[in-house]
Amino acid sequence: LQILRILQADGSISNADLSRQIGLKPPSVLQRVRKLEQMGLIKGYTAHLNAEELGFGLTIFAQVSLALHQDMPIDHFVECVSAVPEVLEVHHVSGEFDFLLRIVVQNMRHYERLIRDELSTIKGMGKIQSCFVLASPKEAYALPI
């Protein structure tokens, strides 16, 4: 758990620094990290980028209802929407809507094109309700372990 906590805070930490913080020798720590990766507890390493600074000034949570509720339309929808680069997250949810998508775009015109030219053309697409993010006072990526 200590290794996981440290890696969540800084995924680019060197093995030597990680070893010092944990109080074990580098080969032992490296072996433990590799074991955590093999077990699937560590899925990968990424850098958290500033979307706004990179030109993605608008974040949207889109609630999507499908027109059909059979396995094939669901699988087809997931496959199609997952291929759209602006769609960062796809969650199959319970409740009034079938899916919750997190989307980033440059501006409202970009979002309009995305809806019109890509999302609304997916077979089985029903209703889309958009919630535009005004501010994000908290964004956490670390699990509370």
N, C-alpha and C positions, 0 to 999 in steps of 0.2 A: 504494500500500500504506500509505503514511503517513496518508493521509486515512482509509482504512478502519480502521486501528488506532485513531486518535483517536475516530472516530465510534462504534466498538464500546465504547470506554471511557465515552463521554459523548455519547449521541445527541441531547441537547438543547443542545449547544454552539452558540453563535451563529456565523454565518459570519465575523464580524469576528475572534472569538477563534480560530477554526479557521485563518483566514488568517495571524494573528500566529504561531501555533505552527508553521505550515508555511513561513512566510517568503515568501508570495506575496500579490498584491493580491486583495481580496475578490471582484471580478468573475471573476477567473481561477479561484479556488477554487470559487465557486458553479457555474461552468460545468463543472468537473471532477466535482463532486458530482452534478450533474444527469446527466452522461454515465454515471457509475457506476450511477445509478438506472435509466437507460434500458437499460443493458447487463444489468440483472438482478443485479448484484453486491450492490446494496443493495435488499433486499426490502421494507423498511419501517422504521418507528421506533415503539418502544413504551417504556413505563415498566415496570420490574421491580417488581411489587407484592409485599408481604409477605402471603402467603396466610393464615398463622396469625393475624395481626393482623386480617385481614378475615373471620375466622370459619371458614376452611377448615383445620381442625386435623389433617386426616388426608390423607396422600398415599399412593396405591396404584399399584403397577405391576401391571397385570393381564395375564397371559399367556392368550391366547385361541386355541382350536383351533376351526376350522369343521368342521361335519359333512360338508360337500360341498366339493370342490376344483375347481370349474369357474369360469370367468370371471364369470358372472352372479352367483353367490352372493358371490364376493369383492367385486365392484363394489357389490352391494347392501349388504353388511356395511359397507364403507368409508363409503358414503353415509349409512347409518343411524347408525353410531357417531359419525361426524363431526358430526352434528346435536345430539349430547348436550353441553350446555354444560360439564358437569363433566369431560368427556374433553378434556384439554388437548393430548395428542399421540397420534397413531396411526401405528405403524410396522409395515409388512409385513415380517416377518422369516423367516429360514430356521431350520431346526432342528425341535425337537419341537412347537413352537407356531407358529401362522400369523401372529399379531399380538401386539404389545406395546403396551399402552395406558398412558398416564400420566393418572391420575384424581385430582382433589381433591374432597373432600367435607367437610362440617362435622363428622361423627362417624360411628361405626359404624352407627347406625340409618339415617342418610342413605345410607350405602353399601349397606346391605341393601335399601332401597327402590329404589335405582338398579339393582341387579342384578335384583331381582324384577320391577320394573315396566317397566324399559326395556331393559337389555342382554339379559336372557334371552328376551325376546320377539322378538328379531331373527331372521328366518328364516335358517336355516343355522347358527345358533349351536351350537357343540358344547360344549366344556369351557372353564371359566374357572378359572384358578389365580391367587390374589391374593397379592401380596407387599406387606406394609405397611411403609412407611418409618418407621424408628425415629429416625433422625437424618440430616442431610445436611451432613456436614463440608465438602464442596466442591460448589458449584454454579457452573459456569462457563457463560457464554453467548457469550463472545468466541472466535472461531476463532483458532488459533495461526498467524497470518500474520506 
